[in-house]
Amino acid sequence: MSPLSIRSPVPVPNATKPYWIKGMEGPVAPAPRVASGSAPRPQLPPAADVVIIGGGIAGVSTAYHLRKSRPDLQVVLLESRQLSHGATGRNGGLLWPALNAPWARTAERYGVAETTRMMAFELQCIREVTAFIKENGLEEEVRFSPFADGGFYAFETAAEMEAELAELELMQQYGIHTDVQPLTRAQAAAALGSAPGAFAGAARQPGVARVWGARLVRALVRKALQIPTSGCGGLIISEGAHVTEISPLSDSDVAAAAATLQGGCGAQCAAGEEEMAAAAAAAGGRRGPVANNIVSMRAAGGGRSPLALEVPVCEELDPTSTPLLQVRTSAGESLLARRVLHTTNAWASALLPELATALVPVRNHVAASYAPPHAQAPLLDKDTAVFTRGGYVYWSKREDGRLVVGGFRDTVPGMEWGVYDDSELDERIRSELLSYLPARFPDAMAPATVRQAAASNGHAHASGRMAAETEWSGILGFTQDRFPYVGPVPGRRGQFLAAGFSGHGMTRTFTVGRVLADMVAGPGLGPAGAPLDPGFPAAWLPSAARFGPAVPQAVPGPEAAAGAVYLAAGAAGAGAARG
């Protein structure tokens, strides 16, 4: 099948089914009260304060944090497929703190101070998602645990090792990755348990952890629904709701909408406002209009002082004070929104065409082995996560001993750039992916293929290939600089964006959801206007200057963990030559 056009990426039907989703069959916790795509969806309200498009970690985390800080807001989350059926449920399941882009190139573009801020924020992201998991006792549910033997950057060649270690040395001069330990060829073989000549060397990084993204989403939904509502606030989640259009309301539309809503949610909301005002007065406080923290477009160049735009939650539908939008779905549903949040990652340009070349879908392949029988040793002795070839190849051991292996798009022409069909697998990539570990860990993997053949009722691959229980593809969203767009969409008042995580969303999306919630609604009750999280990198704000074309030569692999300088342009040529 030829690659689909990148100009209108939309989720395709009959997508491959990831291990992360198959493994969720059967409840692991009280099921969230959401509508299934195969069942009638809940009736959408005529209007909502915030409409979130996208049901991965970014969208659900935003909903959760909005419910925490502003329980008076009516929040509607619309998911085209089902929760976690996008990149959240199709990745490698890693929490790996890293810049995810070359340090020198990033510092040249944004300055050393801002690049250092990005790395500091990365560590903050790890701390926040870890704290959420531990404070809520979710470690077992979401299968969270650090890798006992750490994360490793394994170098296939001496040239790759030299380039990576030069980059590491540069970062360490600024206090970044000072805990990363370079290893010689012999030390790497001993640490990884690989064949003696498999890798030219490696570098070990502590603090890398595993997590099950789809389970994390379910936990977030459950916690969000448990938060008491205030006034007419609440959360509605509708799966199978494909948004096709977002349009500003004309003056006549606003008048008609105001008439439609009279006596409905507006009346309930007014009552809620009176109740909250009375509660604030009883507590000795004075409650003014609730405001939304809208980031000024002028701040996108590097400022961190957003302007406060005061927008009462229960105001009349006045487009001069609140940018009201109409959201339509493919099923003919329609609702009004004060704010619309795009958290669809690679699919964002379908509704924001200005991102057609700035946010490009890239297909990635992943496979999960069978879990070894309890009586047998694990497939690999070391409890590690590893990436190599600048991030184009990665694998990790999971909590039950199985292996998850992904990447290898550098082995085909075009490197899957602009491909958004996750219903298919590329046969060349499959072959490279399944044969990689047996070739480099022959002592460990050769017996495993025999064991797995028996354990899987004969469903094993040919000799020299890992026996995979599940294989799937997923769509990454890449930007030119490899950093996400987080904030208001330039030229589209009332619309916000959190997308373009460039293969590194598992680490960042939980905290980005909190930041986006603060941008949209302001922290807490009462007048907003508080500054954004001072740790948030202003360079991540969407701006025309950042909307340059994302091309394969501009970035390395999909899950690079240390700002690798694996020669991107050379990798593209090598991939074409191999094809």
C-alpha positions in Angstrom: 0.0 0.0 0.0 1.4 3.4 -0.9 2.0 6.0 1.8 -1.1 8.1 2.6 -0.9 11.8 2.0 0.3 13.8 5.0 -1.9 16.7 4.2 -5.0 15.3 5.8 -4.0 12.6 8.3 -6.9 10.9 10.0 -7.0 7.7 12.0 -7.6 4.7 9.7 -10.0 1.8 10.5 -8.9 -1.6 11.5 -5.6 -0.5 13.1 -3.2 -3.1 14.4 -3.8 -4.1 18.0 -0.9 -3.4 20.3 0.1 -5.6 23.3 -0.8 -2.7 25.6 -4.4 -2.7 24.4 -4.8 -6.5 24.1 -3.4 -6.8 27.6 -6.1 -4.5 28.9 -8.9 -7.0 28.0 -10.8 -7.5 31.2 -10.9 -4.9 34.0 -7.9 -4.2 36.1 -9.7 -1.6 38.1 -13.3 -0.1 38.3 -14.1 0.7 34.6 -14.3 4.4 33.9 -17.8 5.6 33.0 -17.1 6.5 29.4 -19.0 5.6 26.3 -17.6 2.9 24.1 -17.2 3.3 20.3 -19.3 0.2 19.9 -22.1 1.4 22.1 -24.3 4.5 22.1 -22.3 7.5 23.1 -23.5 9.9 25.8 -25.5 12.8 24.5 -23.2 15.8 24.3 -24.3 19.0 26.0 -25.2 22.0 23.9 -22.1 23.8 25.2 -19.0 23.2 27.2 -16.3 25.5 28.8 -13.6 23.3 27.4 -13.6 20.7 24.6 -10.6 18.4 24.5 -9.9 16.5 21.3 -7.8 13.3 21.8 -7.9 10.6 24.5 -4.2 9.8 25.1 -2.2 10.8 28.1 -1.9 14.5 27.0 -5.7 14.9 26.6 -6.7 12.9 29.7 -4.1 14.5 31.9 -5.4 17.9 30.8 -8.9 16.8 31.7 -7.8 15.5 35.1 -5.9 18.6 36.0 -8.8 20.8 34.9 -11.1 18.8 37.1 -8.7 19.3 40.0 -8.2 23.0 39.7 -11.5 24.1 38.2 -14.3 21.6 39.2 -16.8 24.3 38.1 -15.9 23.9 34.4 -17.8 21.6 32.0 -15.2 19.6 30.2 -16.0 17.3 27.2 -13.3 15.0 25.8 -13.9 13.6 22.3 -11.8 10.6 21.1 -12.0 9.5 17.5 -11.2 5.8 18.3 -11.1 4.7 21.9 -9.0 6.0 24.8 -5.2 5.2 24.4 -5.7 3.8 20.8 -3.2 6.4 19.4 0.4 6.9 20.3 -0.2 6.4 24.0 -1.1 2.7 23.4 1.4 2.0 20.6 4.8 3.0 22.0 7.7 1.3 23.8 6.4 1.9 27.3 9.4 3.9 28.5 9.9 6.8 30.9 13.4 8.0 29.8 14.5 11.5 30.9 16.3 13.0 27.9 16.4 16.2 25.8 15.4 14.1 22.8 17.3 16.3 20.4 21.0 17.2 19.7 22.2 19.4 22.5 24.5 21.5 20.3 21.9 22.1 17.6 19.2 23.0 20.2 21.5 25.4 22.1 22.5 27.1 18.9 18.8 27.7 18.1 17.4 28.5 21.5 20.4 29.4 23.6 22.1 27.4 26.4 19.8 28.8 29.1 16.6 27.7 27.4 18.1 24.4 26.4 19.1 23.7 30.0 15.6 24.7 31.0 14.2 22.1 28.7 16.3 19.4 30.3 15.3 20.6 33.8 11.7 20.5 32.8 12.2 17.0 31.5 13.3 15.9 34.9 10.4 17.7 36.4 8.1 15.8 34.1 9.5 12.5 35.4 9.1 13.6 39.0 5.5 14.6 38.5 4.2 11.5 36.8 6.2 9.3 39.3 4.6 11.3 42.2 1.1 10.9 40.8 1.6 7.1 40.4 3.1 6.6 43.9 0.8 9.0 45.8 -2.2 7.2 44.4 -0.8 3.7 44.9 -0.9 2.9 41.2 2.5 1.2 40.8 1.1 -2.3 40.3 -1.9 -1.1 38.2 0.2 0.8 35.7 3.1 -1.6 35.9 5.5 1.2 36.9 9.0 0.4 38.1 12.6 1.6 37.4 14.8 -0.7 35.5 17.1 -2.3 38.0 20.1 -2.4 35.8 19.4 1.1 34.2 19.0 2.4 30.8 21.7 2.0 28.2 22.8 3.8 25.0 24.5 1.0 23.1 26.7 2.0 20.2 26.8 -0.2 17.1 29.9 1.4 15.6 33.0 3.3 16.9 31.8 6.4 14.9 28.5 6.4 16.6 30.2 6.0 20.0 32.6 8.9 19.3 29.7 11.2 18.3 27.5 10.3 21.2 30.2 10.6 23.8 31.2 14.0 22.4 27.6 15.1 22.8 27.5 13.7 26.3 30.7 15.5 27.3 29.2 18.8 26.1 26.0 18.3 28.1 28.0 17.3 31.2 29.8 20.7 31.0 26.4 22.3 31.8 25.5 19.8 34.5 23.3 17.6 32.3 23.5 13.8 32.4 26.4 13.8 34.9 25.2 10.4 36.2 25.7 8.8 32.8 28.6 6.4 32.7 30.5 5.5 29.5 31.4 1.8 29.0 34.0 0.2 26.9 33.2 -2.6 24.4 34.0 -5.3 27.0 32.1 -3.5 29.8 29.1 -3.1 27.5 29.0 -6.8 26.7 29.1 -7.6 30.4 26.5 -5.1 31.4 24.1 -6.0 28.6 24.8 -9.7 28.4 25.3 -9.4 24.6 27.8 -11.2 22.4 31.3 -9.8 22.7 31.4 -8.0 19.4 27.7 -6.9 19.3 28.4 -3.3 20.4 31.4 -0.9 20.3 30.5 0.4 23.7 27.7 1.9 25.7 26.7 4.4 28.3 24.6 3.6 31.3 21.9 6.0 32.6 20.1 5.4 35.9 16.5 6.7 36.5 14.9 5.1 33.4 11.5 3.4 34.2 8.8 1.3 32.6 5.1 2.2 32.6 2.0 1.0 30.8 0.5 4.0 29.1 -3.0 2.7 28.5 -3.3 1.7 32.1 -2.1 5.1 33.2 -4.9 6.7 31.1 -7.5 4.5 32.7 -6.3 5.5 36.1 -6.3 9.2 35.2 -9.9 8.9 33.9 -11.0 7.2 37.1 -9.4 9.8 39.3 -10.9 12.6 37.3 -14.4 11.2 37.6 -14.0 10.8 41.3 -13.4 14.6 41.8 -16.6 16.3 43.1 -18.2 18.7 40.7 -19.2 22.3 41.4 -22.1 24.1 39.8 -22.6 22.8 36.3 -19.1 21.5 36.1 -18.3 17.9 35.1 -16.5 15.6 32.7 -18.0 13.8 29.7 -15.8 11.4 27.7 -17.1 10.3 24.3 -15.2 7.6 22.4 -15.8 7.1 18.7 -16.5 10.8 18.3 -14.5 12.0 15.3 -14.2 15.8 15.1 -14.4 17.1 11.6 -14.7 20.9 12.0 -14.1 23.7 14.4 -15.4 27.1 13.4 -15.7 30.5 15.1 -19.3 31.6 15.7 -20.7 34.6 13.8 -22.7 37.3 15.6 -25.9 35.7 14.5 -24.7 32.3 15.6 -23.8 33.7 19.0 -27.3 35.2 19.5 -29.0 32.0 18.5 -26.8 30.0 20.8 -27.5 32.4 23.7 -31.2 31.9 23.1 -30.8 28.1 23.0 -28.9 28.0 26.2 -31.2 30.2 28.3 -32.6 28.3 31.1 -30.3 25.3 30.5 -26.8 24.9 31.7 -26.5 28.6 32.0 -29.1 28.7 34.8 -27.4 25.8 36.6 -24.1 27.5 36.2 -25.4 30.8 37.6 -26.7 28.9 40.6 -23.3 27.3 41.0 -21.6 30.6 40.8 -23.9 32.0 43.6 -23.1 28.9 45.7 -19.4 29.3 45.2 -19.5 33.0 45.9 -21.4 32.3 49.1 -18.9 29.7 50.1 -16.0 32.1 49.4 -17.7 34.8 51.5 -18.3 32.4 54.4 -14.6 31.6 54.3 -13.7 35.2 54.6 -12.5 35.6 51.0 -13.7 37.7 48.1 -14.3 36.0 44.9 -14.1 37.9 41.6 -14.7 36.8 38.1 -13.0 33.5 37.2 -10.3 34.2 34.6 -8.5 32.2 31.9 -4.7 32.4 31.7 -4.2 33.1 28.0 -0.6 33.2 26.8 0.1 36.3 24.7 1.3 35.7 21.2 4.0 38.2 22.0 5.4 35.9 24.6 6.0 33.1 22.2 9.5 34.4 21.3 10.9 33.6 24.7 8.9 35.5 27.3 7.4 33.7 30.3 4.9 36.3 31.5 1.5 35.5 30.1 -1.2 38.1 29.9 -4.4 37.4 31.9 -7.6 37.6 29.9 -10.5 37.8 32.3 -13.3 35.5 31.2 -16.1 34.8 33.7 -17.1 31.1 33.6 -20.8 31.9 33.4 -20.6 34.9 31.1 -23.1 35.5 28.3 -21.9 34.2 25.0 -20.1 37.3 23.9 -17.4 36.7 21.3 -15.6 40.0 22.3 -14.9 38.6 25.7 -14.9 34.8 25.0 -13.9 33.3 21.7 -16.8 30.9 21.2 -16.3 28.0 18.8 -18.5 25.4 17.3 -17.3 21.8 17.2 -18.9 19.3 14.8 -18.3 15.5 14.6 -18.7 13.1 11.7 -21.9 11.8 13.4 -23.6 15.2 12.9 -23.2 16.2 16.6 -22.4 19.8 17.4 -21.6 21.7 20.6 -20.3 25.1 21.5 -17.0 25.6 23.3 -15.3 28.5 25.0 -11.9 26.7 24.5 -10.9 23.9 22.2 -7.8 21.8 23.0 -6.0 19.8 20.3 -4.2 16.9 21.9 -4.2 14.6 18.9 -0.4 14.6 18.3 0.3 13.3 14.7 -3.3 14.0 13.6 -3.5 17.6 14.6 -3.0 19.0 11.1 -6.3 17.5 10.1 -8.0 20.3 12.0 -5.1 22.8 11.9 -4.0 22.7 8.2 -1.2 25.3 8.9 0.6 22.3 10.5 0.5 20.2 7.4 4.3 20.3 6.9 5.2 21.4 10.4 3.8 18.4 12.3 4.4 15.2 10.2 3.1 11.7 11.0 5.8 9.0 11.0 5.0 5.3 11.4 6.8 3.3 13.9 6.9 -0.5 14.4 6.9 -2.4 17.7 6.7 -6.1 18.8 6.3 -7.9 22.1 7.7 -11.3 22.7 5.9 -14.0 24.6 6.4 -13.9 28.3 8.8 -16.8 29.3 7.2 -19.6 31.3 7.7 -19.1 35.0 9.9 -22.2 35.2 12.3 -20.8 32.7 14.8 -18.0 32.9 13.9 -14.7 31.4 14.8 -14.0 27.7 17.5 -11.6 28.7 19.1 -11.7 32.2 19.5 -7.9 32.6 16.6 -5.7 33.7 17.3 -2.9 31.2 16.0 -0.6 28.6 18.3 0.0 25.6 18.4 2.2 22.6 21.0 2.2 19.8 21.6 3.6 16.3 20.6 7.1 17.5 17.2 5.9 18.7 16.1 4.1 15.6 16.3 0.8 17.5 15.2 0.2 21.1 14.1 -2.6 23.4 13.3 -3.2 27.1 12.4 -6.0 29.4 8.9 -5.8 30.9 7.7 -6.7 34.4 6.8 -10.3 33.3 10.1 -11.0 31.5 8.8 -10.4 28.0 10.7 -8.1 25.6 9.3 -5.1 23.8 11.3 -4.1 20.7 10.7 -1.2 18.4 11.9 1.1 15.7 14.0 0.1 12.6 12.3 2.6 10.2 15.8 3.6 9.1 16.0 0.3 7.2 13.5 1.4 4.5 13.5 4.2 2.0 11.7 7.3 3.3 11.9 6.0 6.9 8.1 5.9 7.1 8.0 9.7 7.0 4.4 10.9 6.2 2.9 7.5 6.6 -0.1 7.4 9.0 -1.6 4.0 8.2 -1.3 2.0 11.4 -3.4 -0.9 10.0 -0.4 -2.4 8.3 3.2 -3.5 8.9 6.2 -3.1 6.6 7.7 -6.6 5.9 11.2 -5.3 5.6 11.0 -3.6 9.0 9.4 -6.7 10.6 12.3 -8.8 9.4 14.9 -6.4 10.7 13.1 -6.0 14.0 12.5 -9.7 14.8 16.1 -10.8 13.9 18.0 -8.0 15.7 18.1 -9.4 19.3 18.8 -13.0 18.3 21.8 -11.9 16.3 23.3 -9.9 19.2 22.2 -12.1 22.1 22.6 -15.6 20.6 23.2 -17.5 23.8 20.1 -16.0 25.5 17.7 -15.8 22.5 18.4 -19.1 20.7 17.0 -21.3 23.5 14.2 -18.8 23.9 12.9 -19.4 20.4 12.6 -23.1 21.2 10.9 -22.4 24.5 8.5 -19.9 23.0 7.5 -22.3 20.2 6.3 -24.7 22.9 4.8 -22.0 25.1 2.9 -20.4 22.2 1.4 -23.6 20.7 3.8 -23.5 17.9 3.2 -19.8 16.9 6.9 -19.0 16.7 8.9 -17.4 13.9 11.6 -19.1 11.9 15.0 -19.8 13.4 17.0 -16.6 14.2 13.9 -14.5 14.7 12.3 -13.5 18.0 8.9 -15.2 18.6 6.5 -12.3 18.8 3.1 -12.6 20.6 2.0 -9.2 19.2 3.2 -6.9 16.5 1.8 -3.4 15.8 2.5 -0.1 14.3 1.8 3.4 15.7 2.0 7.0 14.4 4.5 9.5 15.9 4.1 13.2 15.4 7.4 15.0 14.5 8.2 18.7 14.5 11.2 20.4 13.0 13.0 20.9 16.2 11.7 17.7 17.9 10.0 19.6 20.7 6.2 19.7 21.2 3.9 22.6 20.5 2.3 23.5 23.9 0.0 26.5 24.2 -2.4 28.7 22.2 -2.5 28.3 18.5 -1.4 31.4 16.7 -4.2 33.1 14.8 -6.9 30.9 16.3 -8.3 32.5 19.4 -9.6 30.1 21.9 -7.7 27.1 20.5 -4.8 25.4 22.2 -2.4 22.7 21.2 -0.3 20.0 22.8 1.1 17.8 20.0 4.3 17.0 18.2 6.0 14.9 20.9 8.4 13.4 18.3 8.5 9.9 19.8 9.1 11.2 23.4 5.7 11.7 24.7 5.5 9.1 27.4 7.9 11.2 29.6 6.3 14.6 28.9 2.6 14.3 28.3 1.4 14.0 31.9 3.0 17.3 33.0 2.2 19.0 29.7 -1.4 18.2 30.5 -1.1 20.1 33.8 0.6 23.0 32.1 -2.0 23.2 29.4 -4.8 23.1 32.0 -3.2 26.0 33.8 -2.9 28.0 30.5 -6.5 27.4 29.6 -8.3 27.9 32.9 -5.8 29.4 35.3 -4.8 27.6 38.5 -7.5 27.4 41.2 -10.5 29.6 41.7 -10.7 33.3 41.7 -8.9 35.7 39.4 -6.1 34.0 37.5 -3.2 35.8 36.0 -0.6 33.8 37.9 2.5 33.2 35.8 2.9 29.9 34.0 5.0 27.2 35.7 8.4 29.0 35.7 10.1 25.7 34.7 8.1 25.4 31.5 10.3 26.1 28.4 8.9 29.1 26.5 10.5 27.7 23.4 7.8 25.1 23.3 5.0 27.6 22.8 3.5 27.4 19.2 4.7 30.2 17.0 5.0 30.8 13.3 8.8 30.7 13.7 8.6 27.1 14.8 6.2 26.0 12.1 9.0 25.3 9.6 8.8 22.0 7.7 9.7 18.9 9.6 11.9 16.7 7.3 13.7 13.4 8.0 17.2 15.0 7.7 16.4 17.4 10.5 15.9 14.9 13.3 17.3 11.5 14.4 15.4 8.5 15.4 12.0 8.1 17.1 13.0 7.5 20.7 16.5 8.9 21.1 17.1 9.1 24.8 20.2 11.4 25.2 20.0 14.0 22.4 21.8 11.6 20.1 23.8 13.0 17.2 23.5 9.9 15.1 24.1 11.3 11.7 20.5 11.9 10.6 21.1 12.7 6.9 23.5 9.8 6.7 20.9 7.5 8.2 18.4 8.6 5.6 20.8 7.7 2.8 21.8 4.4 4.5 18.1 3.5 4.8 17.6 4.1 1.1 20.6 2.1 0.3 19.4 -0.8 2.4 16.0 -0.7 0.7 
